[in-house]
Amino acid sequence: MARGASRDLTAAVDSPAAAAVRGALELVVVVADARARRPWAARERLGAGAAPLARRSGESNALWTVFGPTNVALHALSVEMTAGDAVEGLRLADKIDVSALPSRERQFTFGLEVARCYDLRRDDAAVLVHLLELEQLAPEDLERSPLGRQLVVDLVRRVRPTYRRQAAGIAERLHLL
């Protein structure tokens, strides 16, 4: 459906705002491909579909899409995290600056996916640092996020004694203990 809508929009309108909406639709397909365990297809669509549209639209919030080069980069990180490639995900994350994004949700998702990449590497100190940052950014989102809750539960189960108190504290604040 998203592919078809993107094609239809191409024929109807040509403007930076239309490029942003088309790009957002392309990202829907990227997410679907990544979740269906087709990371190669997601990467290809990012490079051939979403990235050129991001260059055309620039950083934009047309129709609340928050579409642009930064959002494309966030989705590239997401593809790698979903594929289980923590090293590549973290390499990509190091190049992304979300501080100017107008969406707290996108900032939160970025931090959560970075935490998950560190979790895949069993770097518990880094997971804890990112979870604490997420709690500061959007505590209600962390409390309601299945992935965030799972990261906290897993961290509490395996945490080293030197930072067990901090891990238990976040678990208590999220009502997980």
N, C-alpha and C positions, 0 to 999 in steps of 0.2 A: 504494500500500500504506500509506504514512504517513497519507494523508488518511483512509482507511478506519479505520485503527487509532485515529486521533484521534476520529473520530465514535463508534466503538464504546466508547471510554473515556468519552466524555461521557455516554453512557447508563448506564454501569456505576457510576461513582463521581464524587462531587462533593466535592473537598477541595483545599486548596492544593497538596498533593503531586501529586494527579491533574492539576491545572492545569499544574504544571511538566512533567509527562511529556507531556501533550497539547501544550504549547508547544514542547517539544523536537521532537516529531513535526512540528509546523507548520514549524519551522526546517529540517527535512529537505526539506520541499517547497519552501521558499524557496530553498535552495541548488540544488535541481534546476531550478527555474524560472530562476534566474540563470545557471546553467551552460548551459541550453538557449537562452540569449539571449532570455529573456522578462523583462527587468527590470521592466516595468510589472506583470506578474503577481506577481513577487516582492515588489515594494513594496506592492501591494494586500494580499497575504497577511500581510506584516509588520504593516500597520496594522490590518487587520480580524481577523486570526487570532491572531498571536503577541503583539502588544502588549497586548490585553485580558487574555490569560492571564498575561502577565508582571505586570500590575498585581494580578491575583488571587493569584498565587503569591508575589510579592515576590522578593527575591534568595534563591535556593534552590539546594540541591544534592541535591534529592530524586532518589534512584536515580542519583546521579552525573551528572545532566543539566547542572549549572551553569546552570540556566535562571533567567531573571529579566530585568528591564529592561536591565541592562548587556549581557547576551548578545543581546538583541533589537537593541540599538544596534550591537553588533559585527557582526551580520548585515546591518544596514542599510549599514554601511561596506563590507562584503564585496560586497553587490549593486552598489554604485556603482563599486567597483574593478573588478569583473568586467565591468561595462558600459563601462568605460573613462572614466568621469567622475571624474577625479582631483580636480578642484576640489571637487565635492560630497563625495567621499569624505573629503578632508582637512578640510572644514568639519565633517562629522560626527565625525571622529576627535578634533577639538579639544574636543569635549564629553564624551568618554568617559574615565573613570578606571578602569583595569583593576587598580590596585594591590591592591584588596581581593578580587579574584577568587580562589577556591580552586584554580583550574586554571592551571598553568603553560602548558599547551598553548594555552588561550584567550589568555593574555597574549602568548605567542609568535606566534600567528596574527594578533593585532591588530598587533603590531610589524611583522610581515612584510607585511601588507596596507598599512600606512602607508608602508613602504619602497617597495612597488610603486606606490602613488599618486605618490610623489615621482619614481619612475623614469619613470612616464608623462609627467611634466612635465619630464624630463631635468634634475632638480635633484640632481646627483650628490653634492654635499656632504651633503645631507639623506639621501640613500640610504645613504651611507657611515656617517653617524652612527647610523642605525637598524640597519644591519647589525652594527655594532660592539656596540650594545646587545643585539641578539639573540644575538650570540656570547657575551656575558657571561651572559645569561639561560639559554640552552639551547644550548650549542655542538653537542651531538650532534643536536639537531633541525635546526639550521641546516645541518649537514653532510649530512643525509639529505633535506632539503627540495628538491624539484626547482625550485620557484620561487626559493628562497633561493640555490641554486647558480647559477641563471640570472642573478639580479640581480648576483651577484658577478662572474661572467664578463663580463656586459655592462658593468659598471662599470670593470673592469680595461681593457677595450678602448677606452673613451672618456674615461677619467679625465684631469683636468688634471694637469700636472706637480707642482703644489704639494701634492697629496695622493696622488700615485701610490704612494709608499712604503707608506702606510696601506692602500690598496686591494690592493696586491700582498701585503702581510702577511696580510690576511684570506684572500686566495686561497690562499696557501701553507699556512696553518693548516687550510684545508678541503681540501687536497690537490688543488687545481684548477690549479696551475702545474707 
